[in-house]
Amino acid sequence: MAKENKIFSCKQENLLAKLLGWDVVSGSGARFLPGDIKNDEWLGECKTHNRPGHRIEFHLDIWRKLYREAITQLRRPVYFVDDGSQLSSKTWAMTCWLPIEKVKVVEYFGRVSSSVTFDDSLSKDNLFSVFNDSDDIVVYELHFGDDTVWLTSFDMFTKIVGLV
């Protein structure tokens, strides 16, 4: 099972890195090689499942670890989660850094505890129905542990970092 998980993780990491123009961290997960993907400004952690159709789930312990690692490398943390499909269209991003003046913020409607879990399509429908302009960059805002973070689709995240 571990080998199968690694195959799906590698597929997700390579896809997201390619779409963002970032690098895959060789040997990611090793003690001295934090994160899964990165560029000069960002350090990304990627999580997936080995079958599609799962709920999107962000874990506070993973966020805190990524945040510490990113700060020590003078990078911004971003935590990517998909539904197990390894598709960018089913991927969400969580970060604590945004050019807030350039985004539309919606208060997150779901339950927040030591994890944030939601259904991909329902959340996208709710998020994007708020604004009709396709040029809008829309994010959910929530408090996760001690941090204010923003959740958005992978496509919106690429707009945030100026890659679209």
N, C-alpha and C positions, 0 to 999 in steps of 0.2 A: 504494500500500500504506500509506503514512503516514496518508492521510486515513481509510482503513478502520480502522487502529489507533486513531486519535483518537476515532472513533465508539464503538468498544467501550470505550475508557478512560472516556469521558464517561458512558456508560451505567452502568458500574460505580461511578464516583465519585458520581454523582447518586443511585443506589440506596442506597449505604452511608450517604451523608450524610443522606438522608431517613430511613432506618431509625434512625439514631443521633440525629437532631435536630441535626446539625452543619451547617456551611456548606461549600460547595464553594469552593475557592480559585480565584478568577477569574484566568485566565492562569497556572494552576499549571505548574510546571516552569521558569518564567522565573527569572532569576538572583536577583531580589529578592522573589520570591513562592514560598517553599518549601512543600512539601507539596501534597497534593491536596484533602484535607478537614481541617476543624479545628473546635474549639470553644475555650472559654476555657482548658481544661486539657490538651487533646490536640492533637497534630499527626499526621495520618495520611497515609501514602504508599500508593497503590493500584496494583497491578499485575495485569494480566489478559493473555489471549491473544485472537486473533480467531476462534478455533474452540474449542468445548467439548471436554473429554476429556483435556486436558493434565494432567501431574503438577503438584502444588503445588511451587513452587520459590522459596525465599527466597535472596537474594544478599547476601553480607557487605558488598560495597562500597555497595550501596543502603542497607543497615541503618546503616552507619557515617555516611553522608551525612545520612540522616534523623535519626539520634541527635544529630549536631552542630547541625542546623537547629532541632530541637525544644528543645534546651538553650538556645540563644541566644534563643529566644522564650519561655523559661520555661514550656515545655509538656512533656508526656510523649509520647514517640514511640510510634506503633503502625503497623506495616507490614502491610497487607492484601494477600493473594494469593488469586486464585481459579483454577479450572481452565479458564477461557476461556468459561464459561457466563454470566458476570455475574449469578450467582444468589447470594444471601446463604447459602443452604444448602450451597454449594460453595466458600465463602470461609473462609480461615483468618487469624488475627491473631497477630502476634509483637510482644511488648513487653518492656520490662525493668522495668516498674513494675506491681505488683499488690498488692492488700491480701492479702498472703500468708497471713494468719491465717484468711481466709475461703475459701480454695481448697484442693482436693485436688491434690497434686502427684505426677505420675508421671514417672519418668526416661525420657527420650526413647531409643528403641531403635535409631534409624537412624544412618547415617553423617553426620558433620558435617565439612565442610571449608570452602571458600570459598563454599559454598552448602549449603542443606538442601533436599533433594528427597524427596517421598514421594507415595504414592497417597492421594487424599482418602478414599475409602471404607474402605480397609484401616486407615488411621490412626485414623479415627473409631471403627471397630469395636473396635480395640485400646484406645483411650483410654476410651471410655465403658463397655466391658464390665467395667472394673475396679471401677466403683461402680454400684450398682443404684438408688440414690436419685435420682430425676429432679431433685431440688432441689440436688444437688451441683454445684459449679462445679469442673471438672476441667481441668488444664493439663499439658502436657509441659514439663519443665525440661531445658535443655541449655546448653552453653557454646558461644557463637558468637563467634569472635574472642576479644576480651578480656572479653566481657560474659556474664553469666548472663541468659538470656532465657527467656520462656515462650511456648509455642505453644498455641493453642486455637481451637476453631471460632468463627465469627462470633457464633453464638447465645450461646455461653458468654461471649464478650467483652462482649456487651450486658448480660449479668447482672453482670459485673465492674464495669462503670461505672454500675450501678444503673438501667438503663433498662427492665428487664423487669418 
